[in-house]
């Protein structure tokens, strides 16, 4: 499968996963809001609003992934992959807002003198919270699986949004169960801990997206694998320089190889072409590799087969 086909398949996968997320969140939001109103549970109503906000996150993923898959043009000769990083950053910010909202609400409830005066919620709210935890945790694992499969930071951010909703529902469940057993303060206490988990996830997503925006190099394992692939090619006598940079979800590589200096220009060009094709075939994430050929000379700083 060539790079174009891989990109198209990734876009289709990300879109399908996001549409599943939108459907699940829409149904959950309506169900939790209804259960919260019916069972007299403000915590469950708030949890339903949280699920509704996740629909917005999934729409951002679809937009970001589709924009990142646009072909190169005159103004963007290197492509548009970084739009996915922008989407991931937006989702990280949404997670921060969500976490802060949960934390602020928890602090407000703990500091309020009316926490013991709230009416006892009905069993329907407790059942809704349990269903929400199961569905959202399942959505987290489902979305994370495909995020890793297509190496999408935006889809991974959406996965963690599912996890944040599951954690929010855990807090709601604890609060509802506590209120039904004379311990209403349990819900805000659990929400504070959940807030920290969500903020940590947001920070990790934001850091990963920024790394991809500022041309961070690949990990050493990937670079060593590229070196090994290059050195296995016929007529390659060593590697003088290897530079990699992560560009969105793709990789660009610049490499200087050594070859016999007595070879003609056409022969050296053919060696470079073989290296180019071999690397791009073995590493689908590499969008382009620039190969420069140097005449071989004995020196300690060159990698040799």
For each residue, the residues with C-beta under 8 A, 3 or more apart:
1: 5 6 9 284
2: 5 6
3: 6 7 280 284 287
4: 7 8
5: 1 2 8 9
6: 1 2 3 9 10 284
7: 3 4 10 11 69
8: 4 5 11 12 69
9: 1 5 6 12 13 150
10: 6 7 13 14 65 69 150 152 249
11: 7 8 14 15 65 66 69
12: 8 9 15 16
13: 9 10 16 17 146 149 150
14: 10 11 17 18 61 62 65 146 150 152 154 155
15: 11 12 18 19 62 65 66
16: 12 13 19 20
17: 13 14 20 21 142 143 146 147 155 158
18: 14 15 21 22 58 59 61 62 65 155 158
19: 15 16 22 23 58 62
20: 16 17 23 24 139 142
21: 17 18 24 25 54 55 57 58 61 139 143 158 162
22: 18 19 25 26 55 58 59
23: 19 20 26 27
24: 20 21 27 28 135 139
25: 21 22 28 29 51 52 54 55 58 165
26: 22 23 29 30 52 55
27: 23 24 30 31
28: 24 25 31 32 48 51 132 135 136
29: 25 26 32 33 48 49 51 52 54 55
30: 26 27 33 34 48
31: 27 28 34 35 48 128 131
32: 28 29 35 36 44 45 47 48 51 128 129 132
33: 29 30 36 37 44 45 48 49 52
34: 30 31 37 38 48
35: 31 32 38 39 41 44 48 124 125 127 128
36: 32 33 39 41 42 43 44 45 46 47 48 125 128
37: 33 34 40 45
38: 34 35 122 124
39: 35 36 44 121 122 123 124 125 126 128
40: 37 119 120 121 122 125
41: 35 36 44 45 121 122 125 172 176
42: 36 45 46 118
43: 36 46 47 121 125 171 172 175 176 187
44: 32 33 35 36 39 41 47 48 121 125 128 129 172 176
45: 32 33 36 37 41 42 48 49
46: 36 42 43 49 50 105 172
47: 32 36 43 44 50 51 129 132 165 168 169 172
48: 28 29 30 31 32 33 34 35 36 44 45 51 52
49: 29 33 45 46 52 53
50: 46 47 53 54 98 165 168
51: 25 28 29 32 47 48 54 55 132 136 165
52: 25 26 29 33 48 49 55
53: 49 50 56 57 94 98
54: 21 25 29 50 51 57 58 161 162 165
55: 21 22 25 26 29 51 52 58 59
56: 53 59 60 94
57: 21 53 54 60 61 91 94 157 158 161
58: 18 19 21 22 25 54 55 61 62 158
59: 18 22 55 56 62 63
60: 56 57 63 64 87 90 91 94 154
61: 14 18 21 57 58 64 65 87 91 154 155 157 158
62: 14 15 18 19 58 59 65 66
63: 59 60 66 67 87
64: 60 61 67 68 83 84 86 87 88 90 154
65: 10 11 14 15 18 61 62 68 69 84 87 152 154 155
66: 11 15 62 63 69 70
67: 63 64 70 80 83 84 87
68: 64 65 79 80 81 82 83 84 87 248 249
69: 7 8 10 11 65 66 80
70: 66 67 73 76 79 80 83
71: 79
72: 76 77 78 79 80
73: 70 76 77
74: 77
75:
76: 70 72 73 79 80
77: 72 73 74
78: 72 247 252
79: 68 70 71 72 76 247 248 250 287
80: 67 68 69 70 72 76 83
81: 68 84 85 247 248 249 250 287
82: 68 85 86 212 213 247 248
83: 64 67 68 70 80 86 87 248
84: 64 65 67 68 81 87 88 152 153 154 248 249
85: 81 82 88 89 153 154 209 210 212 213 248
86: 64 82 83 89 90 209
87: 60 61 63 64 65 67 68 83 84 90 91 153 154 157
88: 64 84 85 91 92 153 154 156 157 205 206 208 209
89: 85 86 92 93 206 209 210 213
90: 60 64 86 87 93 94
91: 57 60 61 87 88 94 95 154 157 158 161 205
92: 88 89 95 96 157 202 203 205 206 209
93: 89 90 96 97 202 206
94: 53 56 57 60 90 91 97 98 161
95: 91 92 98 99 157 160 161 164 198 199 201 202 205
96: 92 93 99 100 198 199 202
97: 93 94 100 101
98: 50 53 94 95 101 102 161 164 168 198
99: 95 96 102 103 164 194 195 196 198 199 202
100: 96 97 103 104 195 199
101: 97 98 104 105
102: 98 99 105 106 168 171 191 194 195 198
103: 99 100 106 107 191 192 195 196
104: 100 101 107 108
105: 46 101 102 108 109 188 191
106: 102 103 109 110 171 187 188 189 191 192 195
107: 103 104 110 111 188 192
108: 104 105 111 112
109: 105 106 112 115 185 187 188 191
110: 106 107 115 185 188 189 192
111: 107 108
112: 108 109 115
113:
114: 117 118
115: 109 110 112 118 184 185 188
116: 184
117: 114
118: 42 114 115 179 184
119: 40
120: 40 179 180
121: 39 40 41 43 44 125 126 176 179 180
122: 38 39 40 41 125 126
123: 39 126 127 180
124: 35 38 39 127 128
125: 35 36 39 40 41 43 44 121 122 128 129 172 176
126: 39 121 122 123 129 130 173 176 177 180
127: 35 123 124 130 131
128: 31 32 35 36 39 44 124 125 131 132
129: 32 44 47 125 126 132 133 169 170 172 173 176
130: 126 127 133 134 173
131: 31 127 128 134 135
132: 28 32 47 51 128 129 135 136 165 166 169 172
133: 129 130 136 137 166 169 170 173
134: 130 131 137 138
135: 24 28 131 132 138 139
136: 28 51 132 133 139 140 162 163 165 166 169
137: 133 134 140 141 162 163 166
138: 134 135 141 142
139: 20 21 24 135 136 142 143 159 162
140: 136 137 143 144 159 160 162 163 166
141: 137 138 144 145
142: 17 20 138 139 145 146
143: 17 21 139 140 146 147 155 156 158 159 162
144: 140 141 147 148 156 159
145: 141 142 148 149
146: 13 14 17 142 143 149 150 152 155
147: 17 143 144 150 151 152 153 155 156 158 159
148: 144 145 151 156
149: 13 145 146
150: 9 10 13 14 146 147 155 249
151: 147 148 249 285
152: 10 14 65 84 146 147 155 156 249
153: 84 85 87 88 147 156 157 205 208 209 212 249
154: 14 60 61 64 65 84 85 87 88 91 157 158
155: 14 17 18 61 65 143 146 147 150 152 158 159
156: 88 143 144 147 148 152 153 159 160 205 208
157: 57 61 87 88 91 92 95 153 154 160 161 205 209
158: 17 18 21 57 58 61 91 143 147 154 155 161 162
159: 139 140 143 144 147 155 156 162 163
160: 95 140 156 157 163 164 201 202 205
161: 54 57 91 94 95 98 157 158 164 165
162: 21 54 136 137 139 140 143 158 159 165 166
163: 136 137 140 159 160 166 167 201
164: 95 98 99 160 161 167 168 194 197 198 201
165: 25 47 50 51 54 132 136 161 162 168 169
166: 132 133 136 137 140 162 163 169 170
167: 163 164 170 171 194 197 198
168: 47 50 98 102 164 165 171 172 191 194
169: 47 129 132 133 136 165 166 172 173
170: 129 133 166 167 173 174 190 194
171: 43 102 106 167 168 174 175 187 190 191 194
172: 41 43 44 46 47 125 129 132 168 169 175 176 187
173: 126 129 130 133 169 170 176 177
174: 170 171 177 178 186 187 190
175: 43 171 172 178 179 184 186 187 188 190 191
176: 41 43 44 121 125 126 129 172 173 179 180 187
177: 126 173 174 180 181 186
178: 174 175 181 182 183 184 185 186 187
179: 118 120 121 175 176 182 183 184 187
180: 120 121 123 126 176 177
181: 177 178
182: 178 179
183: 178 179 186
184: 115 116 118 175 178 179 187
185: 109 110 115 178 188 189
186: 174 175 177 178 183 189 190
187: 43 106 109 171 172 174 175 176 178 179 184 190 191
188: 105 106 107 109 110 115 175 185 191 192
189: 106 110 185 186 192 193
190: 170 171 174 175 186 187 193 194
191: 102 103 105 106 109 168 171 175 187 188 194 195
192: 103 106 107 110 188 189 195 196
193: 189 190 196 197
194: 99 102 164 167 168 170 171 190 191 197 198
195: 99 100 102 103 106 191 192 198 199
196: 99 103 192 193 199 200
197: 164 167 193 194 200 201
198: 95 96 98 99 102 164 167 194 195 201 202
199: 95 96 99 100 195 196 202 203
200: 196 197 203 204
201: 95 160 163 164 197 198 204 205
202: 92 93 95 96 99 160 198 199 205 206
203: 92 199 200 206 207
204: 200 201 207 208
205: 88 91 92 95 153 156 157 160 201 202 208 209
206: 88 89 92 93 202 203 209 210
207: 203 204 210 211
208: 88 153 156 204 205 211 212
209: 85 86 88 89 92 153 157 205 206 212 213
210: 85 89 206 207 213 214
211: 207 208 214 216 246
212: 82 85 153 208 209 216 246 247 248 249
213: 82 85 89 209 210
214: 210 211
215: 245 246 247
216: 211 212 245 246
217: 223 243 244 245 246
218: 222 223 226 244 245 246 251
219: 222 223
220: 223 224
221: 224 225
222: 218 219 225 226 244 251 283
223: 217 218 219 220 226 227 242 244
224: 220 221 227 228
225: 221 222 228 229 283
226: 218 222 223 229 230 242 244 253 255 279 283 286
227: 223 224 230 231 239 242 303
228: 224 225 231 232
229: 225 226 232 233 278 279 282 283
230: 226 227 233 236 239 242 255 257 275 278 279
231: 227 228 236 238 239 303 304 305
232: 228 229 236 278 305
233: 229 230 236 271 274 275 278
234: 271 274
235: 259 260 263 267 271 274
236: 230 231 232 233 239 257 258 259 271 275 305
237: 257 258 259 260 296 304 305
238: 231 257 258 296 302 303 304 305
239: 227 230 231 236 242 255 256 257 258 302 303
240: 256 257 258 294 301 302
241: 254 255 256
242: 223 226 227 230 239 253 254 255 256
243: 217 253 254 255
244: 217 218 222 223 226 251 252 253 254
245: 215 216 217 218 251 252
246: 211 212 215 216 217 218 250 251
247: 78 79 81 82 212 215 250 251 252 287
248: 68 79 81 82 83 84 85 212
249: 10 68 81 84 150 151 152 153 212 285
250: 79 81 246 247 285 286 287
251: 218 222 244 245 246 247 283 285 286 287
252: 78 244 245 247 286 287 288 289 290
253: 226 242 243 244 279 286 288 289 290
254: 241 242 243 244 289 290 292
255: 226 230 239 241 242 243 275 289 290 291 292
256: 239 240 241 242 291 292 293 294
257: 230 236 237 238 239 240 271 272 275 291 292 293 294
258: 236 237 238 239 240 293 294 295 296 297 302
259: 235 236 237 263 268 271 293 294 295 296
260: 235 237 263 295 296
261: 295 296 297
262:
263: 235 259 260 267 268 271
264: 267 268
265: 268 269
266: 269 270
267: 235 263 264 270 271
268: 259 263 264 265 271 272 293
269: 265 266 272 273 293
270: 266 267 273 274
271: 233 234 235 236 257 259 263 267 268 274 275 293
272: 257 268 269 275 276 291 292 293
273: 269 270 276 277 291
274: 233 234 235 270 271 277 278
275: 230 233 236 255 257 271 272 278 279 289 291
276: 272 273 279 280 289 291
277: 273 274 280 281
278: 229 230 232 233 274 275 281 282
279: 226 229 230 253 275 276 282 283 286 289
280: 3 276 277 283 284 286 288 289
281: 277 278
282: 229 278 279
283: 222 225 226 229 251 279 280 286
284: 1 3 6 280
285: 151 249 250 251
286: 226 250 251 252 253 279 280 283 289
287: 3 79 81 247 250 251 252
288: 252 253 280
289: 252 253 254 255 275 276 279 280 286
290: 252 253 254 255
291: 255 256 257 272 273 275 276
292: 254 255 256 257 272
293: 256 257 258 259 268 269 271 272
294: 240 256 257 258 259
295: 258 259 260 261
296: 237 238 258 259 260 261
297: 258 261 302
298:
299: 302
300:
301: 240
302: 238 239 240 258 297 299
303: 227 231 238 239
304: 231 237 238
305: 231 232 236 237 238
